[in-house]
Amino acid sequence: MVLALHFATKRVRQSLHDFPVWIQRKFEDSLSFLRRNPFAGKRLTGKLSSYWSMCVTHSCRILYTFDSETLCVHKIRDVLRHGPGPRL
């Protein structure tokens, strides 16, 4: 699982080069947490085995999923919260 996660996130890492360095570091911190505990995050049904979120700013959170069948990392959604609202 950890090795598959490493290869699956290479594409996501390459797309992060357009972002500022501090966002890249936050993403790397999320990945290092997953490497320590590959089953971290809520278990999802179907082929999506786990997810993790990265808080980019106080109002923006990005949710990623790891597809265990295709070994891909997918960005599910950006959440912009204005005022109190449901949390992820």
PDB file with one MODEL, atoms N, CA, C and O in Angstrom:
MODEL        1
ATOM      1  N   MET A   1       0.827  -1.198   0.000  1.00  0.00           N
ATOM      2  CA  MET A   1       0.000   0.000   0.000  1.00  0.00           C
ATOM      3  C   MET A   1       0.867   1.256   0.000  1.00  0.00           C
ATOM      4  O   MET A   1       0.600   2.202  -0.742  1.00  0.00           O
ATOM      5  N   VAL A   2       1.913   1.262   0.839  1.00  0.00           N
ATOM      6  CA  VAL A   2       2.758   2.449   0.928  1.00  0.00           C
ATOM      7  C   VAL A   2       3.505   2.670  -0.378  1.00  0.00           C
ATOM      8  O   VAL A   2       3.600   3.801  -0.854  1.00  0.00           O
ATOM      9  N   LEU A   3       4.035   1.602  -0.962  1.00  0.00           N
ATOM     10  CA  LEU A   3       4.748   1.720  -2.231  1.00  0.00           C
ATOM     11  C   LEU A   3       3.804   2.167  -3.345  1.00  0.00           C
ATOM     12  O   LEU A   3       4.166   3.001  -4.176  1.00  0.00           O
ATOM     13  N   ALA A   4       2.605   1.615  -3.359  1.00  0.00           N
ATOM     14  CA  ALA A   4       1.618   2.023  -4.366  1.00  0.00           C
ATOM     15  C   ALA A   4       1.256   3.489  -4.199  1.00  0.00           C
ATOM     16  O   ALA A   4       1.093   4.210  -5.183  1.00  0.00           O
ATOM     17  N   LEU A   5       1.131   3.925  -2.961  1.00  0.00           N
ATOM     18  CA  LEU A   5       0.817   5.329  -2.702  1.00  0.00           C
ATOM     19  C   LEU A   5       1.940   6.227  -3.198  1.00  0.00           C
ATOM     20  O   LEU A   5       1.690   7.313  -3.721  1.00  0.00           O
ATOM     21  N   HIS A   6       3.189   5.770  -3.031  1.00  0.00           N
ATOM     22  CA  HIS A   6       4.336   6.552  -3.497  1.00  0.00           C
ATOM     23  C   HIS A   6       4.274   6.760  -5.008  1.00  0.00           C
ATOM     24  O   HIS A   6       4.443   7.881  -5.487  1.00  0.00           O
ATOM     25  N   PHE A   7       4.035   5.692  -5.754  1.00  0.00           N
ATOM     26  CA  PHE A   7       3.984   5.811  -7.206  1.00  0.00           C
ATOM     27  C   PHE A   7       2.742   6.570  -7.675  1.00  0.00           C
ATOM     28  O   PHE A   7       2.798   7.306  -8.660  1.00  0.00           O
ATOM     29  N   ALA A   8       1.640   6.396  -6.983  1.00  0.00           N
ATOM     30  CA  ALA A   8       0.401   7.065  -7.390  1.00  0.00           C
ATOM     31  C   ALA A   8       0.477   8.567  -7.186  1.00  0.00           C
ATOM     32  O   ALA A   8      -0.153   9.325  -7.923  1.00  0.00           O
ATOM     33  N   THR A   9       1.236   9.004  -6.201  1.00  0.00           N
ATOM     34  CA  THR A   9       1.294  10.434  -5.915  1.00  0.00           C
ATOM     35  C   THR A   9       2.344  11.162  -6.736  1.00  0.00           C
ATOM     36  O   THR A   9       2.441  12.386  -6.648  1.00  0.00           O
ATOM     37  N   LYS A  10       3.127  10.456  -7.527  1.00  0.00           N
ATOM     38  CA  LYS A  10       4.127  11.136  -8.356  1.00  0.00           C
ATOM     39  C   LYS A  10       3.466  12.117  -9.318  1.00  0.00           C
ATOM     40  O   LYS A  10       3.960  13.225  -9.527  1.00  0.00           O
ATOM     41  N   ARG A  11       2.346  11.699  -9.901  1.00  0.00           N
ATOM     42  CA  ARG A  11       1.645  12.584 -10.828  1.00  0.00           C
ATOM     43  C   ARG A  11       1.091  13.810 -10.120  1.00  0.00           C
ATOM     44  O   ARG A  11       1.127  14.917 -10.659  1.00  0.00           O
ATOM     45  N   VAL A  12       0.579  13.608  -8.907  1.00  0.00           N
ATOM     46  CA  VAL A  12       0.042  14.740  -8.153  1.00  0.00           C
ATOM     47  C   VAL A  12       1.169  15.689  -7.776  1.00  0.00           C
ATOM     48  O   VAL A  12       1.003  16.906  -7.848  1.00  0.00           O
ATOM     49  N   ARG A  13       2.317  15.143  -7.373  1.00  0.00           N
ATOM     50  CA  ARG A  13       3.456  15.980  -7.026  1.00  0.00           C
ATOM     51  C   ARG A  13       3.912  16.817  -8.216  1.00  0.00           C
ATOM     52  O   ARG A  13       4.233  17.996  -8.063  1.00  0.00           O
ATOM     53  N   GLN A  14       3.940  16.214  -9.389  1.00  0.00           N
ATOM     54  CA  GLN A  14       4.379  16.952 -10.570  1.00  0.00           C
ATOM     55  C   GLN A  14       3.436  18.112 -10.866  1.00  0.00           C
ATOM     56  O   GLN A  14       3.879  19.168 -11.318  1.00  0.00           O
ATOM     57  N   SER A  15       2.147  17.927 -10.618  1.00  0.00           N
ATOM     58  CA  SER A  15       1.201  19.012 -10.874  1.00  0.00           C
ATOM     59  C   SER A  15       1.273  20.095  -9.803  1.00  0.00           C
ATOM     60  O   SER A  15       0.751  21.192 -10.004  1.00  0.00           O
ATOM     61  N   LEU A  16       1.911  19.805  -8.667  1.00  0.00           N
ATOM     62  CA  LEU A  16       2.014  20.794  -7.596  1.00  0.00           C
ATOM     63  C   LEU A  16       3.099  21.835  -7.849  1.00  0.00           C
ATOM     64  O   LEU A  16       3.173  22.823  -7.118  1.00  0.00           O
ATOM     65  N   HIS A  17       3.931  21.645  -8.849  1.00  0.00           N
ATOM     66  CA  HIS A  17       5.022  22.586  -9.096  1.00  0.00           C
ATOM     67  C   HIS A  17       4.515  23.982  -9.436  1.00  0.00           C
ATOM     68  O   HIS A  17       5.255  24.954  -9.281  1.00  0.00           O
ATOM     69  N   ASP A  18       3.280  24.104  -9.893  1.00  0.00           N
ATOM     70  CA  ASP A  18       2.713  25.418 -10.206  1.00  0.00           C
ATOM     71  C   ASP A  18       2.259  26.167  -8.956  1.00  0.00           C
ATOM     72  O   ASP A  18       2.012  27.372  -9.011  1.00  0.00           O
ATOM     73  N   PHE A  19       2.147  25.461  -7.832  1.00  0.00           N
ATOM     74  CA  PHE A  19       1.675  26.069  -6.600  1.00  0.00           C
ATOM     75  C   PHE A  19       2.851  26.657  -5.820  1.00  0.00           C
ATOM     76  O   PHE A  19       4.000  26.281  -6.054  1.00  0.00           O
ATOM     77  N   PRO A  20       2.567  27.583  -4.891  1.00  0.00           N
ATOM     78  CA  PRO A  20       3.637  28.103  -4.027  1.00  0.00           C
ATOM     79  C   PRO A  20       4.260  26.986  -3.187  1.00  0.00           C
ATOM     80  O   PRO A  20       3.660  25.932  -2.977  1.00  0.00           O
ATOM     81  N   VAL A  21       5.475  27.246  -2.715  1.00  0.00           N
ATOM     82  CA  VAL A  21       6.235  26.231  -1.979  1.00  0.00           C
ATOM     83  C   VAL A  21       5.514  25.812  -0.705  1.00  0.00           C
ATOM     84  O   VAL A  21       5.551  24.637  -0.342  1.00  0.00           O
ATOM     85  N   TRP A  22       4.855  26.748  -0.016  1.00  0.00           N
ATOM     86  CA  TRP A  22       4.214  26.390   1.254  1.00  0.00           C
ATOM     87  C   TRP A  22       3.059  25.419   1.044  1.00  0.00           C
ATOM     88  O   TRP A  22       2.781  24.600   1.919  1.00  0.00           O
ATOM     89  N   ILE A  23       2.381  25.496  -0.103  1.00  0.00           N
ATOM     90  CA  ILE A  23       1.320  24.529  -0.396  1.00  0.00           C
ATOM     91  C   ILE A  23       1.936  23.167  -0.690  1.00  0.00           C
ATOM     92  O   ILE A  23       1.400  22.142  -0.269  1.00  0.00           O
ATOM     93  N   GLN A  24       3.054  23.145  -1.409  1.00  0.00           N
ATOM     94  CA  GLN A  24       3.740  21.879  -1.678  1.00  0.00           C
ATOM     95  C   GLN A  24       4.174  21.211  -0.382  1.00  0.00           C
ATOM     96  O   GLN A  24       4.074  19.991  -0.247  1.00  0.00           O
ATOM     97  N   ARG A  25       4.657  22.007   0.578  1.00  0.00           N
ATOM     98  CA  ARG A  25       5.083  21.435   1.864  1.00  0.00           C
ATOM     99  C   ARG A  25       3.906  20.852   2.633  1.00  0.00           C
ATOM    100  O   ARG A  25       4.026  19.796   3.254  1.00  0.00           O
ATOM    101  N   LYS A  26       2.758  21.546   2.592  1.00  0.00           N
ATOM    102  CA  LYS A  26       1.574  21.008   3.275  1.00  0.00           C
ATOM    103  C   LYS A  26       1.167  19.674   2.673  1.00  0.00           C
ATOM    104  O   LYS A  26       0.785  18.755   3.396  1.00  0.00           O
ATOM    105  N   PHE A  27       1.248  19.565   1.350  1.00  0.00           N
ATOM    106  CA  PHE A  27       0.902  18.314   0.693  1.00  0.00           C
ATOM    107  C   PHE A  27       1.883  17.217   1.088  1.00  0.00           C
ATOM    108  O   PHE A  27       1.472  16.087   1.354  1.00  0.00           O
ATOM    109  N   GLU A  28       3.179  17.538   1.131  1.00  0.00           N
ATOM    110  CA  GLU A  28       4.184  16.553   1.531  1.00  0.00           C
ATOM    111  C   GLU A  28       3.965  16.114   2.976  1.00  0.00           C
ATOM    112  O   GLU A  28       4.157  14.942   3.299  1.00  0.00           O
ATOM    113  N   ASP A  29       3.567  17.041   3.850  1.00  0.00           N
ATOM    114  CA  ASP A  29       3.274  16.671   5.237  1.00  0.00           C
ATOM    115  C   ASP A  29       2.116  15.687   5.302  1.00  0.00           C
ATOM    116  O   ASP A  29       2.140  14.745   6.095  1.00  0.00           O
ATOM    117  N   SER A  30       1.098  15.903   4.466  1.00  0.00           N
ATOM    118  CA  SER A  30      -0.033  14.976   4.432  1.00  0.00           C
ATOM    119  C   SER A  30       0.410  13.602   3.965  1.00  0.00           C
ATOM    120  O   SER A  30      -0.035  12.588   4.502  1.00  0.00           O
ATOM    121  N   LEU A  31       1.290  13.561   2.960  1.00  0.00           N
ATOM    122  CA  LEU A  31       1.773  12.278   2.452  1.00  0.00           C
ATOM    123  C   LEU A  31       2.632  11.563   3.475  1.00  0.00           C
ATOM    124  O   LEU A  31       2.552  10.341   3.598  1.00  0.00           O
ATOM    125  N   SER A  32       3.459  12.303   4.217  1.00  0.00           N
ATOM    126  CA  SER A  32       4.302  11.646   5.209  1.00  0.00           C
ATOM    127  C   SER A  32       3.447  11.044   6.319  1.00  0.00           C
ATOM    128  O   SER A  32       3.794   9.995   6.862  1.00  0.00           O
ATOM    129  N   PHE A  33       2.328  11.695   6.666  1.00  0.00           N
ATOM    130  CA  PHE A  33       1.410  11.117   7.649  1.00  0.00           C
ATOM    131  C   PHE A  33       0.814   9.819   7.120  1.00  0.00           C
ATOM    132  O   PHE A  33       0.682   8.842   7.858  1.00  0.00           O
ATOM    133  N   LEU A  34       0.453   9.811   5.837  1.00  0.00           N
ATOM    134  CA  LEU A  34      -0.119   8.601   5.249  1.00  0.00           C
ATOM    135  C   LEU A  34       0.898   7.476   5.167  1.00  0.00           C
ATOM    136  O   LEU A  34       0.533   6.308   5.299  1.00  0.00           O
ATOM    137  N   ARG A  35       2.160   7.802   4.953  1.00  0.00           N
ATOM    138  CA  ARG A  35       3.177   6.752   4.893  1.00  0.00           C
ATOM    139  C   ARG A  35       3.358   6.095   6.253  1.00  0.00           C
ATOM    140  O   ARG A  35       3.600   4.892   6.341  1.00  0.00           O
ATOM    141  N   ARG A  36       3.239   6.893   7.320  1.00  0.00           N
ATOM    142  CA  ARG A  36       3.352   6.304   8.656  1.00  0.00           C
ATOM    143  C   ARG A  36       2.147   5.432   8.971  1.00  0.00           C
ATOM    144  O   ARG A  36       2.282   4.392   9.615  1.00  0.00           O
ATOM    145  N   ASN A  37       0.972   5.851   8.520  1.00  0.00           N
ATOM    146  CA  ASN A  37      -0.248   5.093   8.762  1.00  0.00           C
ATOM    147  C   ASN A  37      -1.044   5.061   7.463  1.00  0.00           C
ATOM    148  O   ASN A  37      -1.893   5.925   7.245  1.00  0.00           O
ATOM    149  N   PRO A  38      -0.785   4.067   6.581  1.00  0.00           N
ATOM    150  CA  PRO A  38      -1.418   4.065   5.266  1.00  0.00           C
ATOM    151  C   PRO A  38      -2.934   3.963   5.314  1.00  0.00           C
ATOM    152  O   PRO A  38      -3.601   4.294   4.334  1.00  0.00           O
ATOM    153  N   PHE A  39      -3.489   3.514   6.426  1.00  0.00           N
ATOM    154  CA  PHE A  39      -4.936   3.378   6.516  1.00  0.00           C
ATOM    155  C   PHE A  39      -5.555   4.559   7.254  1.00  0.00           C
ATOM    156  O   PHE A  39      -6.688   4.471   7.726  1.00  0.00           O
ATOM    157  N   ALA A  40      -4.817   5.662   7.357  1.00  0.00           N
ATOM    158  CA  ALA A  40      -5.367   6.854   8.004  1.00  0.00           C
ATOM    159  C   ALA A  40      -6.493   7.421   7.157  1.00  0.00           C
ATOM    160  O   ALA A  40      -6.490   7.293   5.932  1.00  0.00           O
ATOM    161  N   GLY A  41      -7.430   8.031   7.804  1.00  0.00           N
ATOM    162  CA  GLY A  41      -8.574   8.583   7.080  1.00  0.00           C
ATOM    163  C   GLY A  41      -9.746   7.626   7.139  1.00  0.00           C
ATOM    164  O   GLY A  41      -9.604   6.461   7.510  1.00  0.00           O
ATOM    165  N   LYS A  42     -10.869   8.126   6.778  1.00  0.00           N
ATOM    166  CA  LYS A  42     -12.095   7.337   6.837  1.00  0.00           C
ATOM    167  C   LYS A  42     -12.105   6.289   5.733  1.00  0.00           C
ATOM    168  O   LYS A  42     -11.698   6.562   4.604  1.00  0.00           O
ATOM    169  N   ARG A  43     -12.564   5.109   6.061  1.00  0.00           N
ATOM    170  CA  ARG A  43     -12.693   4.055   5.052  1.00  0.00           C
ATOM    171  C   ARG A  43     -13.909   4.353   4.185  1.00  0.00           C
ATOM    172  O   ARG A  43     -14.997   4.629   4.692  1.00  0.00           O
ATOM    173  N   LEU A  44     -13.712   4.293   2.887  1.00  0.00           N
ATOM    174  CA  LEU A  44     -14.803   4.556   1.961  1.00  0.00           C
ATOM    175  C   LEU A  44     -15.297   3.249   1.363  1.00  0.00           C
ATOM    176  O   LEU A  44     -14.602   2.234   1.413  1.00  0.00           O
ATOM    177  N   THR A  45     -16.484   3.274   0.804  1.00  0.00           N
ATOM    178  CA  THR A  45     -17.030   2.076   0.178  1.00  0.00           C
ATOM    179  C   THR A  45     -16.548   1.980  -1.258  1.00  0.00           C
ATOM    180  O   THR A  45     -16.122   2.974  -1.846  1.00  0.00           O
ATOM    181  N   GLY A  46     -16.615   0.800  -1.812  1.00  0.00           N
ATOM    182  CA  GLY A  46     -16.202   0.601  -3.199  1.00  0.00           C
ATOM    183  C   GLY A  46     -14.695   0.571  -3.341  1.00  0.00           C
ATOM    184  O   GLY A  46     -13.983   0.108  -2.450  1.00  0.00           O
ATOM    185  N   LYS A  47     -14.215   1.070  -4.474  1.00  0.00           N
ATOM    186  CA  LYS A  47     -12.797   0.954  -4.757  1.00  0.00           C
ATOM    187  C   LYS A  47     -11.953   2.052  -4.130  1.00  0.00           C
ATOM    188  O   LYS A  47     -10.724   1.974  -4.155  1.00  0.00           O
ATOM    189  N   LEU A  48     -12.587   3.073  -3.569  1.00  0.00           N
ATOM    190  CA  LEU A  48     -11.822   4.129  -2.926  1.00  0.00           C
ATOM    191  C   LEU A  48     -11.460   3.685  -1.519  1.00  0.00           C
ATOM    192  O   LEU A  48     -12.333   3.537  -0.664  1.00  0.00           O
ATOM    193  N   SER A  49     -10.185   3.474  -1.282  1.00  0.00           N
ATOM    194  CA  SER A  49      -9.783   2.853  -0.027  1.00  0.00           C
ATOM    195  C   SER A  49      -9.598   3.851   1.103  1.00  0.00           C
ATOM    196  O   SER A  49      -9.827   3.508   2.263  1.00  0.00           O
ATOM    197  N   SER A  50      -9.198   5.055   0.801  1.00  0.00           N
ATOM    198  CA  SER A  50      -8.985   6.015   1.881  1.00  0.00           C
ATOM    199  C   SER A  50      -8.972   7.415   1.301  1.00  0.00           C
ATOM    200  O   SER A  50      -8.914   7.606   0.086  1.00  0.00           O
ATOM    201  N   TYR A  51      -9.029   8.386   2.191  1.00  0.00           N
ATOM    202  CA  TYR A  51      -8.925   9.762   1.737  1.00  0.00           C
ATOM    203  C   TYR A  51      -8.139  10.565   2.755  1.00  0.00           C
ATOM    204  O   TYR A  51      -7.995  10.157   3.907  1.00  0.00           O
ATOM    205  N   TRP A  52      -7.644  11.682   2.333  1.00  0.00           N
ATOM    206  CA  TRP A  52      -7.060  12.639   3.243  1.00  0.00           C
ATOM    207  C   TRP A  52      -7.320  14.026   2.701  1.00  0.00           C
ATOM    208  O   TRP A  52      -7.514  14.202   1.498  1.00  0.00           O
ATOM    209  N   SER A  53      -7.324  15.001   3.572  1.00  0.00           N
ATOM    210  CA  SER A  53      -7.592  16.366   3.136  1.00  0.00           C
ATOM    211  C   SER A  53      -6.392  17.238   3.456  1.00  0.00           C
ATOM    212  O   SER A  53      -5.638  16.966   4.391  1.00  0.00           O
ATOM    213  N   MET A  54      -6.227  18.280   2.675  1.00  0.00           N
ATOM    214  CA  MET A  54      -5.157  19.230   2.889  1.00  0.00           C
ATOM    215  C   MET A  54      -5.786  20.604   3.005  1.00  0.00           C
ATOM    216  O   MET A  54      -6.471  21.057   2.089  1.00  0.00           O
ATOM    217  N   CYS A  55      -5.559  21.260   4.112  1.00  0.00           N
ATOM    218  CA  CYS A  55      -6.099  22.598   4.317  1.00  0.00           C
ATOM    219  C   CYS A  55      -5.107  23.595   3.726  1.00  0.00           C
ATOM    220  O   CYS A  55      -4.009  23.771   4.254  1.00  0.00           O
ATOM    221  N   VAL A  56      -5.490  24.240   2.643  1.00  0.00           N
ATOM    222  CA  VAL A  56      -4.594  25.164   1.960  1.00  0.00           C
ATOM    223  C   VAL A  56      -4.596  26.519   2.655  1.00  0.00           C
ATOM    224  O   VAL A  56      -3.535  27.062   2.962  1.00  0.00           O
ATOM    225  N   THR A  57      -5.765  27.059   2.899  1.00  0.00           N
ATOM    226  CA  THR A  57      -5.905  28.284   3.678  1.00  0.00           C
ATOM    227  C   THR A  57      -7.017  28.045   4.684  1.00  0.00           C
ATOM    228  O   THR A  57      -7.557  26.943   4.774  1.00  0.00           O
ATOM    229  N   HIS A  58      -7.362  29.089   5.447  1.00  0.00           N
ATOM    230  CA  HIS A  58      -8.430  28.908   6.432  1.00  0.00           C
ATOM    231  C   HIS A  58      -9.780  28.693   5.767  1.00  0.00           C
ATOM    232  O   HIS A  58     -10.711  28.213   6.414  1.00  0.00           O
ATOM    233  N   SER A  59      -9.910  29.037   4.486  1.00  0.00           N
ATOM    234  CA  SER A  59     -11.209  28.895   3.828  1.00  0.00           C
ATOM    235  C   SER A  59     -11.213  27.875   2.695  1.00  0.00           C
ATOM    236  O   SER A  59     -12.237  27.690   2.038  1.00  0.00           O
ATOM    237  N   CYS A  60     -10.099  27.218   2.459  1.00  0.00           N
ATOM    238  CA  CYS A  60     -10.022  26.286   1.332  1.00  0.00           C
ATOM    239  C   CYS A  60      -9.422  24.970   1.797  1.00  0.00           C
ATOM    240  O   CYS A  60      -8.347  24.947   2.397  1.00  0.00           O
ATOM    241  N   ARG A  61     -10.106  23.897   1.524  1.00  0.00           N
ATOM    242  CA  ARG A  61      -9.613  22.566   1.857  1.00  0.00           C
ATOM    243  C   ARG A  61      -9.759  21.687   0.627  1.00  0.00           C
ATOM    244  O   ARG A  61     -10.786  21.724  -0.050  1.00  0.00           O
ATOM    245  N   ILE A  62      -8.733  20.896   0.340  1.00  0.00           N
ATOM    246  CA  ILE A  62      -8.752  20.007  -0.814  1.00  0.00           C
ATOM    247  C   ILE A  62      -8.821  18.575  -0.306  1.00  0.00           C
ATOM    248  O   ILE A  62      -8.050  18.180   0.569  1.00  0.00           O
ATOM    249  N   LEU A  63      -9.735  17.811  -0.851  1.00  0.00           N
ATOM    250  CA  LEU A  63      -9.908  16.421  -0.445  1.00  0.00           C
ATOM    251  C   LEU A  63      -9.373  15.517  -1.548  1.00  0.00           C
ATOM    252  O   LEU A  63      -9.758  15.643  -2.710  1.00  0.00           O
ATOM    253  N   TYR A  64      -8.480  14.602  -1.171  1.00  0.00           N
ATOM    254  CA  TYR A  64      -7.894  13.657  -2.116  1.00  0.00           C
ATOM    255  C   TYR A  64      -8.334  12.246  -1.753  1.00  0.00           C
ATOM    256  O   TYR A  64      -8.541  11.943  -0.578  1.00  0.00           O
ATOM    257  N   THR A  65      -8.476  11.391  -2.743  1.00  0.00           N
ATOM    258  CA  THR A  65      -8.761   9.980  -2.490  1.00  0.00           C
ATOM    259  C   THR A  65      -7.701   9.130  -3.160  1.00  0.00           C
ATOM    260  O   THR A  65      -7.096   9.535  -4.153  1.00  0.00           O
ATOM    261  N   PHE A  66      -7.488   7.965  -2.615  1.00  0.00           N
ATOM    262  CA  PHE A  66      -6.554   7.007  -3.194  1.00  0.00           C
ATOM    263  C   PHE A  66      -7.361   5.834  -3.723  1.00  0.00           C
ATOM    264  O   PHE A  66      -8.044   5.151  -2.959  1.00  0.00           O
ATOM    265  N   ASP A  67      -7.286   5.598  -5.020  1.00  0.00           N
ATOM    266  CA  ASP A  67      -8.008   4.510  -5.670  1.00  0.00           C
ATOM    267  C   ASP A  67      -7.106   3.284  -5.668  1.00  0.00           C
ATOM    268  O   ASP A  67      -6.084   3.264  -6.354  1.00  0.00           O
ATOM    269  N   SER A  68      -7.474   2.267  -4.907  1.00  0.00           N
ATOM    270  CA  SER A  68      -6.615   1.095  -4.758  1.00  0.00           C
ATOM    271  C   SER A  68      -6.620   0.192  -5.981  1.00  0.00           C
ATOM    272  O   SER A  68      -5.710  -0.621  -6.140  1.00  0.00           O
ATOM    273  N   GLU A  69      -7.615   0.310  -6.844  1.00  0.00           N
ATOM    274  CA  GLU A  69      -7.640  -0.538  -8.040  1.00  0.00           C
ATOM    275  C   GLU A  69      -6.755   0.020  -9.145  1.00  0.00           C
ATOM    276  O   GLU A  69      -5.993  -0.720  -9.767  1.00  0.00           O
ATOM    277  N   THR A  70      -6.851   1.307  -9.390  1.00  0.00           N
ATOM    278  CA  THR A  70      -6.049   1.910 -10.460  1.00  0.00           C
ATOM    279  C   THR A  70      -4.773   2.544  -9.931  1.00  0.00           C
ATOM    280  O   THR A  70      -3.959   3.040 -10.710  1.00  0.00           O
ATOM    281  N   LEU A  71      -4.587   2.534  -8.601  1.00  0.00           N
ATOM    282  CA  LEU A  71      -3.419   3.120  -7.953  1.00  0.00           C
ATOM    283  C   LEU A  71      -3.232   4.579  -8.358  1.00  0.00           C
ATOM    284  O   LEU A  71      -2.132   5.002  -8.714  1.00  0.00           O
ATOM    285  N   CYS A  72      -4.310   5.331  -8.296  1.00  0.00           N
ATOM    286  CA  CYS A  72      -4.271   6.749  -8.641  1.00  0.00           C
ATOM    287  C   CYS A  72      -4.760   7.577  -7.463  1.00  0.00           C
ATOM    288  O   CYS A  72      -5.565   7.123  -6.650  1.00  0.00           O
ATOM    289  N   VAL A  73      -4.261   8.783  -7.392  1.00  0.00           N
ATOM    290  CA  VAL A  73      -4.752   9.742  -6.414  1.00  0.00           C
ATOM    291  C   VAL A  73      -5.649  10.724  -7.145  1.00  0.00           C
ATOM    292  O   VAL A  73      -5.251  11.297  -8.159  1.00  0.00           O
ATOM    293  N   HIS A  74      -6.857  10.923  -6.637  1.00  0.00           N
ATOM    294  CA  HIS A  74      -7.824  11.807  -7.281  1.00  0.00           C
ATOM    295  C   HIS A  74      -8.138  12.979  -6.363  1.00  0.00           C
ATOM    296  O   HIS A  74      -8.321  12.806  -5.158  1.00  0.00           O
ATOM    297  N   LYS A  75      -8.200  14.166  -6.942  1.00  0.00           N
ATOM    298  CA  LYS A  75      -8.648  15.340  -6.206  1.00  0.00           C
ATOM    299  C   LYS A  75     -10.161  15.388  -6.328  1.00  0.00           C
ATOM    300  O   LYS A  75     -10.687  15.504  -7.435  1.00  0.00           O
ATOM    301  N   ILE A  76     -10.874  15.300  -5.200  1.00  0.00           N
ATOM    302  CA  ILE A  76     -12.330  15.230  -5.253  1.00  0.00           C
ATOM    303  C   ILE A  76     -12.948  16.616  -5.343  1.00  0.00           C
ATOM    304  O   ILE A  76     -13.752  16.875  -6.238  1.00  0.00           O
ATOM    305  N   ARG A  77     -12.584  17.513  -4.425  1.00  0.00           N
ATOM    306  CA  ARG A  77     -13.255  18.809  -4.454  1.00  0.00           C
ATOM    307  C   ARG A  77     -12.450  19.854  -3.698  1.00  0.00           C
ATOM    308  O   ARG A  77     -11.636  19.540  -2.830  1.00  0.00           O
ATOM    309  N   ASP A  78     -12.700  21.086  -4.051  1.00  0.00           N
ATOM    310  CA  ASP A  78     -12.208  22.227  -3.294  1.00  0.00           C
ATOM    311  C   ASP A  78     -13.391  22.763  -2.510  1.00  0.00           C
ATOM    312  O   ASP A  78     -14.486  22.902  -3.055  1.00  0.00           O
ATOM    313  N   VAL A  79     -13.189  23.055  -1.273  1.00  0.00           N
ATOM    314  CA  VAL A  79     -14.276  23.565  -0.449  1.00  0.00           C
ATOM    315  C   VAL A  79     -13.896  24.960   0.015  1.00  0.00           C
ATOM    316  O   VAL A  79     -12.900  25.138   0.716  1.00  0.00           O
ATOM    317  N   LEU A  80     -14.675  25.933  -0.369  1.00  0.00           N
ATOM    318  CA  LEU A  80     -14.483  27.293   0.106  1.00  0.00           C
ATOM    319  C   LEU A  80     -15.588  27.596   1.096  1.00  0.00           C
ATOM    320  O   LEU A  80     -16.766  27.618   0.737  1.00  0.00           O
ATOM    321  N   ARG A  81     -15.211  27.829   2.339  1.00  0.00           N
ATOM    322  CA  ARG A  81     -16.208  28.102   3.367  1.00  0.00           C
ATOM    323  C   ARG A  81     -16.246  29.598   3.629  1.00  0.00           C
ATOM    324  O   ARG A  81     -15.216  30.216   3.896  1.00  0.00           O
ATOM    325  N   HIS A  82     -17.407  30.163   3.554  1.00  0.00           N
ATOM    326  CA  HIS A  82     -17.604  31.568   3.898  1.00  0.00           C
ATOM    327  C   HIS A  82     -18.524  31.596   5.103  1.00  0.00           C
ATOM    328  O   HIS A  82     -19.729  31.374   4.988  1.00  0.00           O
ATOM    329  N   GLY A  83     -17.944  31.868   6.248  1.00  0.00           N
ATOM    330  CA  GLY A  83     -18.733  31.859   7.469  1.00  0.00           C
ATOM    331  C   GLY A  83     -18.945  30.441   7.957  1.00  0.00           C
ATOM    332  O   GLY A  83     -18.352  29.505   7.421  1.00  0.00           O
ATOM    333  N   PRO A  84     -19.792  30.269   8.980  1.00  0.00           N
ATOM    334  CA  PRO A  84     -20.022  28.924   9.514  1.00  0.00           C
ATOM    335  C   PRO A  84     -20.747  28.049   8.503  1.00  0.00           C
ATOM    336  O   PRO A  84     -21.664  28.494   7.812  1.00  0.00           O
ATOM    337  N   GLY A  85     -20.327  26.825   8.436  1.00  0.00           N
ATOM    338  CA  GLY A  85     -20.950  25.891   7.503  1.00  0.00           C
ATOM    339  C   GLY A  85     -20.513  24.480   7.813  1.00  0.00           C
ATOM    340  O   GLY A  85     -19.760  24.263   8.763  1.00  0.00           O
ATOM    341  N   PRO A  86     -20.963  23.526   7.042  1.00  0.00           N
ATOM    342  CA  PRO A  86     -20.582  22.143   7.312  1.00  0.00           C
ATOM    343  C   PRO A  86     -19.095  21.937   7.102  1.00  0.00           C
ATOM    344  O   PRO A  86     -18.499  22.507   6.189  1.00  0.00           O
ATOM    345  N   ARG A  87     -18.507  21.122   7.951  1.00  0.00           N
ATOM    346  CA  ARG A  87     -17.084  20.815   7.844  1.00  0.00           C
ATOM    347  C   ARG A  87     -16.910  19.470   7.173  1.00  0.00           C
ATOM    348  O   ARG A  87     -17.794  18.614   7.229  1.00  0.00           O
ATOM    349  N   LEU A  88     -15.773  19.292   6.543  1.00  0.00           N
ATOM    350  CA  LEU A  88     -15.464  17.995   5.916  1.00  0.00           C
ATOM    351  C   LEU A  88     -15.058  16.995   6.951  1.00  0.00           C
ATOM    352  O   LEU A  88     -14.760  15.848   6.618  1.00  0.00           O
TER     353      LEU A  88
ENDMDL
END
